[in-house]
Amino acid sequence: MNTEFIKWFRTVSPYIHAHRGKTFVISFGGAAVEKKHQFAGLIHDIALLNSLGIRIVLIHGTRPQIEQCLQIQKLPSSYVNGLHITDETALKCAKAACGIVSIEIESLLSASLSNSPSCQSDIRTTSGNFITARPVGIRDGIDYLYSGQIRRIDSKAIKYYLDQSNIVIISPLGYSTTGETFNLLMEEVATEVAIALNANKWIHLIENSGLLNQKGQLIQQLTVTQAQNYTKQLASISYAIKACQQGVQRVHFLSQQIEASLLLELFTRDGIGTLISVDPFEQLRQAKISDLGGLLELIKPLETTGVLVRRSREKLEIEIEHFIVQERDGMIIGCAALYPYIEEKMAELACLIVHQEYRSQERGSHLLHYLENQARQLHIDCIFILTTQTAHWFIERGFVKSSPNLLPKSKQNLYNYQRNAKVFLKKL
């Protein structure tokens, strides 16, 4: 029996259920199309998402294709403040580039070889004049000619085709009521389409390795407020902020350099990109009755090994108000409890647990600090723990070995001498 495959399939199944029927806007620059093998893999992954019941809108860029077209004609590309000045020749190049890229996407989605994710599937694509645009006009004395801005998204038409299980492909072109065509920014198109559709996710594939902190490490999650500090590192961040502020639940930035980045982001707990959302992806909060299942799952392995005293579901339900949980994308990955003894100005710290996959990232210390602050607010002077196997972890964080005789009287009466747990105190 292939147990690894079974384990993997069971792990991803919650995400399959969670994503089915949701609307995802997926965008990528024209440079992605140039990398033939890598781009084919991306489109095949998108075909797989479609087969899982995800409603997909694809939005592509065309900048390198337009520049190549102009270079062939030995004409320069003109940009001011990151915005292309689109004259008649550049507009013709933009139209040609959109046609080439759209056809490439459609041809890959039509592949039905036996080794293709599209095998035995009937994927239909739709494109059209979904965007009404107007000219950027003249700014600071510069006429941007056929560069445009979005006036309206025909979301009703897009939703109609999504309801038919079509993949909707949108090029960065807009059309005016007078019959003119305008060249648009791909990021603006993706943002406005995601907002108009009230999309569950906007997933933007970028050319570099991702959004990095000062140490060169990938930033996994940012709230909208935190993201304000990174607009200089990646211009697209400002569009992500706007999307989240106007109803898009989550924006993902993924490196297109990583093979199958789309699948790794959507079907693993931690993903491989940067997530931007209004609410934190991971948070500490007060436990609720609805968390009982997650808490029991977290606690049970440590009860089995004797690290923790057994707690029944009923006891846990009664004591739920004493617990805090660390939640990551809907999963309880940590918990701890604080039992105050107000008269003695003491409190017991109990049941501090972090899921084994997340124990190397200081989450236990964050739980401890959170409850220490709660204790201070209750005017507690000292917290204590009883432990049989984790003494050193607490010693490293300022706890000092003590005696059961120094515990609050009511706790002394419950002390199990057969278990022989060690007592440690920490002054606040």
ZAZA-906204 format. One record per residue (C-alpha): z, y, x. Coordinates in steps of 0.02 Angstrom, whole numbers, padded with zeros to 5 digits, always signed. Last residue first. Example, Ala and Ser with C-alpha at 12.3 -4.5 7.8 and 13.67 -1.06 7.14 Angstrom:
ZAZA-906204
+00357-00053+00684
+00390-00225+00615
end
This chain:
ZAZA-906204
+01824+01944+00308
+01938+01819+00393
+01865+01645+00409
+01960+01484+00380
+01921+01302+00419
+02001+01147+00343
+01954+00972+00398
+01925+00839+00266
+02042+00689+00269
+01952+00593+00130
+02112+00494+00104
+02214+00654+00109
+02119+00720-00043
+02179+00900-00072
+02198+00936-00258
+02378+00998-00250
+02333+01100-00097
+02197+01187-00199
+02324+01244-00330
+02439+01305-00192
+02305+01410-00105
+02263+01335+00065
+02374+01368+00216
+02456+01196+00207
+02285+01114+00221
+02289+01172+00404
+02169+01278+00504
+02013+01270+00614
+01929+01438+00635
+01767+01494+00554
+01662+01626+00644
+01483+01569+00619
+01474+01444+00763
+01632+01363+00694
+01541+01340+00528
+01399+01241+00605
+01522+01147+00713
+01623+01082+00565
+01477+01000+00474
+01535+00820+00454
+01700+00809+00359
+01714+00982+00283
+01833+01089+00183
+01790+01273+00184
+01890+01434+00180
+01862+01617+00140
+01983+01757+00181
+02021+01934+00126
+01945+01929-00050
+01929+02100-00130
+01808+02030-00262
+01668+02135-00185
+01717+02059-00018
+01690+01885-00089
+01516+01929-00149
+01474+01994+00025
+01535+01832+00102
+01431+01739-00027
+01270+01825+00031
+01315+01805+00214
+01338+01616+00191
+01174+01596+00097
+01083+01696+00231
+01162+01588+00367
+01101+01431+00280
+00926+01508+00269
+00920+01530+00457
+00742+01461+00472
+00765+01287+00546
+00840+01207+00391
+00688+01227+00278
+00617+01050+00267
+00792+00974+00251
+00831+01075+00093
+00975+01193+00127
+01151+01154+00065
+01315+01249+00053
+01416+01147-00072
+01577+01245-00055
+01649+01410+00003
+01827+01424-00060
+01899+01596-00092
+02058+01686-00042
+02145+01844-00102
+02297+01735-00147
+02301+01805-00324
+02109+01802-00339
+02078+01622-00292
+01888+01630-00291
+01772+01478-00297
+01607+01519-00210
+01460+01400-00219
+01306+01370-00112
+01124+01327-00141
+00958+01299-00052
+00777+01246-00080
+00770+01262-00269
+00583+01262-00309
+00500+01394-00418
+00401+01476-00278
+00550+01471-00161
+00722+01484-00243
+00886+01502-00149
+01025+01465-00270
+01195+01541-00306
+01334+01440-00383
+01503+01489-00459
+01430+01516-00633
+01367+01336-00631
+01545+01265-00632
+01540+01188-00806
+01362+01125-00780
+01408+01051-00612
+01554+00959-00690
+01442+00890-00827
+01307+00837-00704
+01441+00743-00607
+01493+00801-00435
+01517+00682-00289
+01608+00751-00137
+01486+00807-00003
+01443+00739+00169
+01470+00561+00106
+01294+00499+00142
+01255+00477-00044
+01333+00644-00087
+01220+00727+00041
+01064+00647-00037
+01121+00697-00214
+01148+00884-00184
+00968+00946-00180
+00907+00840-00325
+01063+00887-00423
+01030+01072-00391
+00848+01060-00445
+00894+00973-00608
+01036+01094-00643
+00929+01250-00618
+00900+01274-00806
+01086+01302-00824
+01067+01457-00714
+01112+01495-00533
+01135+01674-00476
+00999+01731-00359
+00930+01720-00183
+00742+01746-00174
+00578+01678-00111
+00407+01735-00172
+00485+01906-00204
+00423+01997-00359
+00277+02120-00358
+00171+02001-00255
+00083+01988-00088
+00058+01816-00009
+00003+01797+00171
-00084+01637+00221
-00048+01456+00267
+00038+01389+00111
+00226+01361+00100
+00234+01240-00047
+00064+01160-00021
-00079+01149-00146
-00146+01327-00159
-00135+01386+00021
-00188+01222+00101
-00332+01207-00022
-00400+01380+00016
-00371+01363+00203
-00484+01208+00206
-00522+01235+00392
-00437+01390+00461
-00554+01527+00525
-00571+01595+00348
-00397+01667+00369
-00313+01688+00202
-00243+01842+00113
-00168+01798-00056
-00137+01918-00200
-00017+01870-00338
+00020+01915-00519
-00123+02036-00550
-00054+02162-00675
-00092+02337-00618
+00036+02357-00479
-00019+02191-00405
-00202+02245-00398
-00159+02416-00325
-00055+02337-00187
-00195+02214-00148
-00319+02357-00135
-00206+02448-00011
-00191+02285+00089
-00380+02277+00110
-00369+02405+00250
-00278+02282+00363
-00165+02338+00505
-00156+02518+00441
-00107+02459+00266
+00038+02359+00336
+00191+02465+00294
+00146+02479+00109
+00156+02288+00100
+00346+02297+00098
+00346+02388-00069
+00218+02270-00145
+00325+02123-00092
+00272+02030+00062
+00261+01845+00102
+00202+01732+00242
+00185+01856+00384
+00102+01759+00525
+00184+01786+00694
+00117+01906+00825
+00291+01968+00868
+00258+02135+00784
+00212+02047+00621
+00043+01970+00582
-00078+01971+00435
-00207+01836+00461
-00307+01752+00599
-00456+01870+00581
-00607+01857+00467
-00523+01879+00298
-00528+01773+00140
-00460+01863-00013
-00378+01763-00152
-00342+01863-00310
-00225+01763-00419
-00169+01752-00600
-00310+01866-00653
-00282+02001-00783
-00471+01994-00807
-00491+02182-00786
-00367+02186-00642
-00453+02044-00547
-00623+02125-00578
-00560+02294-00517
-00485+02223-00358
-00632+02110-00316
-00758+02251-00342
-00654+02371-00237
-00643+02243-00097
-00833+02214-00103
-00870+02399-00085
-01016+02448-00196
-01203+02484-00174
-01274+02568-00328
-01419+02527-00443
-01494+02654-00563
-01542+02615-00743
-01478+02774-00827
-01322+02685-00893
-01280+02648-00712
-01282+02480-00625
-01162+02409-00497
-01189+02300-00344
-01061+02207-00241
-01118+02035-00303
-01025+01937-00437
-01034+01748-00454
-00953+01673-00609
-00912+01487-00597
-00946+01418-00770
-00815+01319-00867
-00885+01382-01034
-00728+01488-01056
-00768+01565-00887
-00935+01619-00960
-00853+01709-01106
-00718+01780-00992
-00853+01867-00887
-00934+01940-01043
-00770+02009-01109
-00724+02076-00938
-00874+02192-00933
-00801+02295-00790
-00813+02484-00803
-00837+02641-00698
-00847+02566-00524
-00895+02680-00381
-01063+02693-00295
-01157+02713-00133
-01335+02761-00179
-01330+02938-00104
-01167+02961-00008
-01201+03148+00005
-01086+03226+00135
-01023+03404+00108
-00840+03355+00108
-00881+03225-00025
-01046+03222-00119
-01076+03088-00250
-00989+02920-00259
-01125+02874-00382
-01081+02789-00546
-01054+02607-00590
-01057+02484-00734
-01017+02308-00675
-01051+02144-00766
-01239+02151-00739
-01260+01965-00714
-01211+01805-00626
-01174+01632-00693
-01146+01464-00609
-01143+01290-00682
-01062+01142-00598
-01107+00971-00665
-01001+00850-00566
-01047+00675-00510
-01037+00728-00327
-00983+00910-00308
-00852+00863-00178
-00999+00802-00072
-01008+00632+00015
-01112+00555-00125
-01233+00701-00123
-01226+00818-00273
-01262+00991-00199
-01281+01122-00335
-01131+01222-00276
-01214+01237-00105
-01375+01301-00184
-01282+01426-00291
-01188+01499-00143
-01346+01517-00039
-01437+01595-00186
-01299+01723-00207
-01303+01765-00020
-01491+01790-00015
-01499+01892-00176
-01356+02004-00124
-01439+02033+00045
-01604+02082-00036
-01519+02207-00151
-01419+02279-00007
-01575+02293+00102
-01665+02388-00036
-01512+02501-00050
-01515+02530+00138
-01696+02587+00125
-01658+02704-00021
-01507+02782+00064
-01334+02705+00061
-01202+02801+00158
-01076+02663+00189
-00892+02701+00164
-00768+02668+00304
-00720+02851+00319
-00903+02895+00347
-01026+02755+00384
-01212+02762+00429
-01306+02606+00482
-01452+02647+00597
-01635+02601+00569
-01738+02491+00685
-01820+02402+00538
-01748+02238+00599
-01585+02331+00628
-01582+02387+00447
-01595+02208+00383
-01463+02151+00506
-01347+02290+00445
-01372+02238+00264
-01335+02056+00305
-01179+02106+00403
-01114+02209+00254
-01152+02085+00114
-00988+02044+00029
-00952+01907-00096
-00858+01896-00260
-00827+01726-00337
-00743+01713-00508
-00658+01547-00541
-00571+01472-00692
-00471+01323-00627
-00498+01160-00721
-00479+01038-00577
-00669+01023-00561
-00677+01210-00527
-00552+01192-00386
-00661+01055-00310
-00815+01167-00319
-00715+01300-00227
-00677+01172-00092
-00864+01135-00081
-00896+01322-00062
-00772+01334+00081
-00841+01181+00170
-01018+01251+00159
-00953+01414+00233
-00881+01324+00384
-01044+01232+00416
-01153+01387+00395
-01051+01520+00482
-01159+01668+00428
-01093+01659+00249
-00918+01706+00306
-00986+01865+00385
-01038+01927+00212
-00857+01955+00167
-00751+01845+00054
-00679+01854-00120
-00596+01730-00238
-00538+01788-00411
-00430+01652-00489
-00404+01630-00676
-00282+01494-00731
-00331+01348-00843
-00262+01218-00723
-00163+01299-00583
+00011+01234-00629
-00047+01058-00670
-00139+01038-00505
+00008+01120-00416
+00130+00993-00488
+00011+00852-00433
+00010+00905-00249
+00169+00813-00198
+00131+00658-00302
-00037+00642-00217
+00040+00664-00044
+00173+00531-00076
+00041+00411-00142
-00070+00443+00008
+00074+00416+00129
+00123+00255+00039
-00047+00173+00065
+00000+00000+00000
end
